[in-house]
Structures are given as C-alpha cells and as structure tokens.
C-alpha cells in the first residue's frame, strides 16, 4: 500500500477484522499505511466481533453509503442460560437460569424459537448500540448510567439456521446451552438482540458469545486481507468494479464522461428510465458517478472525482 498521500489509492479494501480491534482501530491503521486521512468503513463491528469490514480510500468513501445498506451474513454463538447488560459477552452477566429450568429446554424448542425470529420481525436494538437518541449514541448514554429505551424497528431475517447445539457447564457449575447459528439479515439487524430475544422466548435468558461477519452484499470475508498482516500490498478493488457489483452500469464515451463529471445532464439515447442509481463508467474503466435516468437524460446523484481532483 502506498505510504504517501500523493499516491493514496482511490479504492475499496476488504479487511478481516480480528477480535479486540475496534472499527476505529482499523481505520487508523489503514490511514497510516495509505498516508491519507480519507478512509472510512461501511458497517461498524464491535471489538468482540471478527470478520468482514469494507473500507473506502479517497473518493471511494462515497460508495460506502450504498454498501452499508446491503444485506449481511454472520456466524454466531448464542449462549442460553444467562443474559448480560450488553446482550453479549462484553457486558455484566445478570444471573443464571436454574439448572432444572435449563434442562427442560429441548432442541425442538430452540428450533421453534429460531423459526419465530425468522422473516420480517420487530426488533428492539440493544441499549448499547450506536443508535442516536437526542443526538447522543445510545451506548454513551447507557455507560453514563442513563436509562435508554429504544423503539422497535422492522428488520428482515432472511435465514436463521442452527448449525450445532451443545449443552455444558462453566467452571462455576452454571449450566448453559451454546447454539451456533448462521444468520442472513437486512442492514440494521442486531445479532445481539436475536440472542437476547431467543433467550427470552425460552425463558432462560441469552446473550452472544461469538460473532463473525462473513458477507456484506456479495462481498465475502474469504476475499479480505488480515488487517494485522497489511504491510504488504493488499488486494485493493477498483471503485468501478465495486460499483458494478452493487448497481446496473452504463459505459460512457469521453465526451459524456467529461460532461457528467462537470455536473451536466448527458443524453443517453435508448437507455431506459431508472429512478434507482446507475453506475456511470467512463474510459479507462473509471467510475464517473452515480446517476438516475429520465427520458434519456442523466441526473447526477453523486460524482466521484479522481484523487487529484479531491485533494
């Protein structure tokens, strides 16, 4: 990766975030290696979580807004038998279910609980989420000791699969049931909240003990680089390639590309109307902008200047 801002890439980078790293830590590391402050990410991962973090460098940060809204896939471990103040293992445990009560929970009941949390559901986010309440993050209010009540929001759980169920005891003799799951969901879903709600439905409490994000849209963690091993040349993705994976695309000639980059409306004969963004790609496979089309005329949604233009 370049080490000077003059050669900082205009690219998308897929990184595999390790446990203990914050998303901010990942941004700071990439900023240092790329030599530019123009680095952002799409979709925060908690320090406990690992997996795919999509980062934008230079003008490509403008694509992140659209990547955030893509569907996600996670692998997670839900521990039944206790809940926590944060709905995950980083919080304080709020007691344990009696062994007699936990022993009554069957595999069939767990599967039924998972099924009830599949599809379009109303979900109350965790009180330590990043959602803003009166201009402040919910987790900041919660850590300051203030009561935080967040409204339920509709999310879609496309798939909620149980991969394994394991019954056990911790070192203190408290029983638990670890449920390993795979979740495909809409943007805005909190897997911690799924763990909490599954435990509530079964009457024994539940919280998340492991979380790994494996996919955002059709970008997979298998194609990501280890952020702790990024001293070499990472696999940077061109903004035009990324845009083609998110939007329909149209190729422009030199004149059209120049006019569009200047904010002008461009005649696109024969191209159907589209109220949804279309990626406009110019010569040299450069992403010029995102546009909508009406009556064969383009309308700029957002332009993507080159690194030189934006510096």
C-alpha positions in Angstrom: 0.0 0.0 0.0 1.4 3.5 -0.8 2.8 5.4 2.0 2.3 9.0 0.7 -0.9 10.9 0.3 0.1 11.9 -3.2 -0.2 8.2 -4.3 -3.0 7.2 -1.9 -5.3 4.9 -3.8 -8.9 5.6 -4.7 -10.1 2.1 -3.8 -12.2 -0.2 -1.8 -10.4 -2.6 0.6 -11.9 -5.7 2.3 -10.3 -6.4 5.6 -10.8 -9.3 8.1 -11.0 -7.5 11.5 -9.6 -9.5 14.4 -11.1 -9.8 17.8 -10.2 -6.9 20.1 -9.8 -4.4 17.3 -12.3 -1.6 17.1 -13.5 -0.4 13.7 -11.8 2.9 14.5 -8.5 1.0 15.1 -8.9 -0.5 11.6 -9.4 2.9 10.1 -6.4 4.4 11.9 -4.2 1.5 10.7 -5.3 1.9 7.1 -4.8 5.7 7.3 -1.3 5.3 8.4 -0.4 2.7 5.7 -2.1 4.6 2.9 -0.8 8.0 4.0 -4.2 9.7 3.8 -7.0 10.6 6.3 -9.6 9.9 3.7 -10.5 6.5 4.9 -13.9 5.2 6.1 -15.7 2.0 6.7 -19.2 0.6 6.0 -20.8 -1.0 9.0 -19.2 -1.0 12.4 -18.1 -4.2 14.1 -17.9 -4.4 17.9 -14.5 -5.2 19.3 -15.7 -8.7 20.3 -16.7 -9.4 16.7 -14.5 -10.5 13.9 -14.8 -10.6 10.1 -15.5 -8.5 7.1 -15.1 -4.8 7.3 -15.4 -2.9 4.0 -13.2 0.2 3.8 -13.1 3.1 1.3 -10.0 5.1 0.5 -10.0 8.5 -1.1 -13.1 9.3 -3.3 -14.3 5.7 -2.9 -15.5 6.6 0.5 -18.6 7.9 -1.3 -19.5 4.4 -2.2 -19.7 3.3 1.5 -23.1 4.9 2.0 -24.5 2.4 -0.5 -22.6 -0.6 0.8 -23.9 -0.1 4.4 -27.4 -0.8 3.3 -26.6 -4.3 1.7 -27.6 -7.5 3.4 -25.3 -9.2 5.8 -24.3 -12.8 6.8 -23.0 -13.7 10.3 -21.8 -16.8 12.1 -22.6 -16.5 15.8 -22.7 -18.4 19.1 -25.7 -17.7 21.3 -25.3 -18.8 25.0 -28.6 -19.7 26.6 -28.9 -19.7 30.4 -27.9 -16.2 31.2 -28.3 -12.6 29.9 -26.0 -9.7 30.1 -26.2 -5.9 30.3 -24.9 -5.5 26.7 -26.6 -8.7 25.3 -23.1 -10.1 24.6 -20.1 -11.4 26.4 -18.6 -8.0 27.0 -21.3 -7.0 29.5 -22.0 -7.9 33.1 -23.9 -11.2 33.5 -27.4 -10.8 35.1 -27.6 -14.1 36.9 -28.1 -17.7 35.7 -31.1 -19.8 34.9 -31.7 -22.6 37.4 -30.4 -25.9 36.1 -33.8 -27.5 36.4 -35.3 -24.9 34.2 -32.5 -25.0 31.7 -32.7 -28.8 31.5 -36.3 -28.5 30.3 -35.2 -26.6 27.1 -35.3 -29.1 24.2 -33.7 -28.9 20.8 -37.2 -28.7 19.3 -38.0 -25.6 21.4 -34.7 -23.9 20.4 -35.5 -24.6 16.7 -39.1 -23.3 17.2 -37.7 -20.1 18.9 -35.3 -19.6 16.0 -38.1 -20.0 13.5 -40.2 -17.4 15.3 -37.4 -14.9 14.8 -37.1 -15.5 11.1 -38.7 -13.3 8.4 -39.8 -9.7 9.0 -39.7 -9.1 12.7 -39.9 -6.1 15.1 -36.6 -5.8 16.9 -35.6 -3.6 19.8 -31.9 -2.8 19.4 -29.5 -3.3 22.4 -29.3 -0.3 24.7 -25.5 -0.2 24.0 -26.0 0.2 20.2 -24.7 3.1 18.2 -28.2 4.4 17.5 -28.5 8.1 18.4 -31.0 9.3 21.0 -31.5 13.0 21.0 -28.2 13.4 19.2 -26.2 11.1 21.5 -25.1 7.5 21.0 -27.2 5.0 23.0 -24.1 3.3 24.3 -22.7 6.6 25.6 -26.0 7.3 27.5 -26.0 3.7 28.9 -22.4 3.9 30.1 -23.2 7.2 31.8 -25.9 5.4 33.8 -28.9 6.9 32.0 -31.9 4.8 31.2 -32.1 4.1 27.4 -35.3 2.9 25.8 -35.1 2.3 22.1 -38.0 1.9 19.8 -38.6 -1.4 17.9 -37.7 -1.3 14.3 -38.6 -3.7 11.5 -35.7 -5.9 10.2 -35.7 -8.9 7.9 -34.1 -12.2 8.9 -33.7 -14.0 5.6 -32.2 -17.1 7.1 -31.6 -18.2 10.7 -30.0 -21.6 10.7 -28.9 -23.7 13.7 -25.6 -25.4 13.0 -24.9 -27.0 16.4 -26.4 -27.2 19.9 -24.1 -28.0 22.8 -25.1 -28.5 26.5 -22.5 -27.8 29.1 -21.4 -26.2 32.4 -19.0 -23.4 33.1 -16.2 -23.6 35.8 -18.6 -22.4 38.5 -21.1 -25.2 37.7 -23.6 -23.0 35.9 -25.4 -24.7 33.1 -25.6 -23.3 29.6 -26.6 -24.2 26.1 -24.4 -22.9 23.3 -26.3 -22.6 20.0 -24.1 -22.0 16.9 -26.1 -20.3 14.2 -25.8 -18.7 10.7 -27.8 -15.6 10.1 -28.6 -13.7 6.9 -30.3 -10.4 7.5 -31.1 -7.0 6.4 -29.0 -4.0 7.3 -29.7 -2.6 10.7 -30.2 -6.1 12.4 -28.5 -6.6 15.7 -27.4 -10.2 16.2 -27.0 -9.5 20.0 -30.7 -8.7 20.1 -31.5 -12.0 18.4 -29.5 -13.8 21.1 -31.4 -11.8 23.8 -34.8 -12.4 22.3 -34.2 -16.1 21.8 -33.2 -16.5 25.4 -36.3 -14.5 26.5 -38.6 -16.7 24.4 -37.2 -19.8 26.0 -37.4 -18.3 29.5 -33.7 -18.8 30.4 -32.0 -15.7 29.1 -29.5 -15.5 26.4 -26.5 -13.5 25.1 -24.0 -13.5 22.3 -20.5 -15.0 23.0 -19.0 -15.0 19.5 -19.8 -13.2 16.2 -18.2 -13.2 12.8 -19.4 -11.3 9.8 -18.8 -13.4 6.7 -20.6 -11.4 4.0 -21.8 -7.9 3.0 -23.9 -8.0 -0.2 -21.8 -10.3 -2.4 -18.5 -9.2 -0.8 -17.1 -12.2 1.2 -14.6 -12.4 4.0 -12.7 -15.0 2.0 -11.6 -12.2 -0.2 -10.5 -10.0 2.6 -7.0 -9.4 3.9 -5.8 -9.8 7.5 -5.6 -6.3 8.9 -2.6 -7.3 11.1 -0.7 -8.5 8.0 -1.2 -5.5 5.8 2.4 -4.3 5.5 2.5 -5.8 2.0 0.3 -5.0 -1.0 -3.4 -5.7 -0.1 -5.9 -6.7 -2.7 -7.5 -3.3 -3.5 -10.7 -3.2 -5.5 -11.3 -0.6 -8.2 -14.4 1.6 -7.5 -15.8 0.8 -10.9 -15.6 -2.9 -10.2 -17.3 -2.5 -6.8 -20.0 -0.2 -8.3 -20.8 -2.8 -11.0 -21.4 -5.3 -8.2 -23.9 -3.0 -6.5 -25.7 -1.2 -9.3 -26.6 -1.6 -13.0 -23.9 0.1 -15.1 -23.7 2.2 -18.3 -20.5 2.9 -20.2 -19.8 6.5 -21.3 -17.6 7.8 -24.1 -15.0 10.5 -23.5 -17.4 13.4 -24.1 -20.2 12.0 -22.0 -17.7 11.3 -19.1 -16.4 14.8 -19.2 -19.8 16.5 -19.2 -21.1 14.2 -16.4 -18.0 15.0 -14.3 -18.9 18.7 -14.8 -22.4 18.1 -13.4 -24.1 18.4 -16.8 -27.0 16.3 -17.9 -25.9 13.8 -20.5 -28.1 12.4 -23.4 -28.2 8.6 -23.1 -30.2 7.5 -26.1 -32.0 4.2 -25.7 -31.3 3.8 -22.0 -34.4 3.0 -20.0 -35.6 5.3 -17.2 -34.2 4.4 -13.8 -35.1 6.1 -10.5 -32.5 3.9 -8.8 -28.8 4.7 -9.1 -26.9 3.6 -12.1 -23.1 3.4 -12.2 -21.7 5.6 -15.0 -18.4 4.2 -16.1 -16.0 6.3 -18.3 -13.0 5.4 -20.4 -10.1 3.7 -18.6 -12.8 2.0 -16.5 -13.1 5.0 -14.3 -16.2 5.4 -12.1 -17.5 8.9 -13.0 -20.6 8.9 -10.9 -23.9 7.5 -9.9 -26.9 8.8 -11.9 -30.6 8.3 -12.4 -32.1 8.4 -15.9 -35.4 10.0 -17.1 -36.4 10.5 -20.7 -32.9 9.6 -21.9 -31.2 12.3 -19.8 -28.9 11.6 -16.8 -29.2 13.3 -13.4 -26.2 13.2 -11.1 -26.7 11.6 -7.7 -23.1 11.7 -6.7 -19.9 12.3 -8.7 -16.6 10.6 -8.0 -13.6 12.9 -8.5 -10.1 11.5 -9.0 -7.7 11.6 -6.1 -6.0 14.6 -7.6 -9.3 16.5 -8.1 -10.4 15.9 -4.5 -7.1 16.7 -2.8 
